[in-house]
Amino acid sequence: MVKKQFLDDLKDQSLSKILKQLRKSILIAHSPQDKIVDIENAASLYEAAHHPKSFVSLDGADHLLGNKKDSQYLGSLIASWSRRYLDYGAEDVPNAEHQAIAVLGNGSEKFLTQVRMGSHFLLADEPESVGGNNAGPTPYDLLSASLATCKAMTLQM
């Protein structure tokens, strides 16, 4: 009964009307090959939204982003795009030049970790073979990269 009421309530809502009232930045991503939601729906949402707004075409992607490369691409794009519209205060950015802060994910993101180093961000994860999602380099990859870049820069100096 609750599910039916929820679905009925959703039917009565107008996303275009909600977007007109929202007045927040929005990123709309759509695939021309999407067989679930047509391009006209995405276009009407884009038209209804106020600036700042962006539209990204995900050529070749399916509605649920079943291809891992498509979902990783969109995840990276959303992270990069949203930084401009998120309000980071001075307390959010480490004050030490070489300080790093890591925040572990939760739920299905068992090992996924967000890493912030000054004003730079990246994801770390474990491979699927050990229970991760392979959404970023492993801690060992990061350590190897750290040593390799340090060595290369030292040689350049």
FITIRO-689187 format. One line per field, with one value per residue (C-alpha): y, z, x. Coordinates in pm, whole numbers, plus 50000, padded with zeros to 5 digits. Layout:
N
v <- Y_...
w <- Z_...
u <- X_...
END
This chain:
157
v <- 50000_50246_50175_50246_50575_50674_50595_50778_51080_51074_51072_51391_51578_51793_51786_52090_52286_52174_52278_52621_52676_52512_52779_52558_52455_52138_51897_51685_51384_51190_50934_50973_50593_50585_50373_50451_50835_51019_51326_51551_51480_51571_51883_52000_51960_52158_52434_52454_52480_52813_52890_52766_52451_52208_51929_51635_51389_51034_50894_50515_50479_50291_50434_50257_50315_49941_49988_50050_50297_50507_50518_50599_50875_51030_50998_51182_51444_51505_51535_51786_51985_52009_52147_52484_52500_52355_52603_52498_52713_52770_52504_52243_52276_52151_52438_52241_52233_51855_51737_51465_51378_51046_50970_50609_50540_50334_50062_49910_50136_49905_50031_50343_50633_51002_51166_51542_51689_52065_52172_51842_51546_51181_50843_50531_50182_49815_49586_49380_49063_49161_49313_49668_49842_49923_50289_50426_50331_50110_50242_50047_50217_50556_50476_50357_50668_50886_50730_50738_51106_51201_51025_51181_51532_51487_51382_51682_51914
w <- 50000_50088_49759_49559_49745_49681_49309_49285_49456_49205_48914_49050_49054_48773_48754_48526_48783_49066_48867_48795_49170_49276_49152_49206_48972_48780_48552_48322_48155_47882_47617_47271_47270_47599_47542_47886_47884_47553_47471_47475_47847_47922_47704_47884_48221_48092_47963_48296_48506_48593_48533_48615_48426_48200_47964_47886_47606_47695_47345_47344_47714_47833_48082_48387_48283_48271_48107_48381_48166_48112_48483_48580_48317_48443_48807_48733_48531_48811_49069_48858_48754_49105_49265_49112_49284_49624_49894_50061_50357_50480_50747_50475_50315_50502_50604_50576_50221_50219_50445_50315_50445_50359_50406_50372_50181_50320_50214_49874_49849_50093_50024_49816_49980_49894_49937_49963_49943_49972_49685_49497_49516_49408_49479_49599_49597_49589_49286_49245_49312_49682_49723_49598_49301_49120_49106_49171_49231_49529_49822_49680_49341_49513_49709_49394_49207_49495_49492_49113_49087_49371_49197_48858_49003_49205_48891_48706_48977
u <- 50000_50279_50460_50144_50085_50446_50417_50085_50243_50530_50284_50129_50461_50594_50974_50971_50769_50999_51309_51162_51122_51449_51694_52000_52280_52197_52377_52161_52319_52140_52219_52065_52032_51835_51524_51372_51371_51364_51569_51260_51218_51579_51549_51233_51407_51703_51473_51288_51603_51762_52128_52380_52293_52474_52371_52598_52536_52642_52659_52631_52540_52234_51984_52132_52495_52555_52893_53150_53346_53033_52952_53311_53323_53000_53108_53432_53247_52994_53272_53461_53152_53008_53324_53248_52908_52996_53080_53404_53495_53848_53792_53729_54072_54378_54603_54928_55064_55126_54844_54612_54265_54098_53728_53615_53293_53007_52764_52844_53149_53330_53686_53619_53800_53791_54130_54181_54530_54513_54287_54326_54088_54108_53952_54129_53981_54067_54028_53711_53914_53942_53595_53646_53484_53811_53701_54048_54409_54491_54694_54990_54941_54936_55251_55429_55316_55435_55780_55805_55704_55938_56226_56145_56119_56438_56624_56484_56613
END
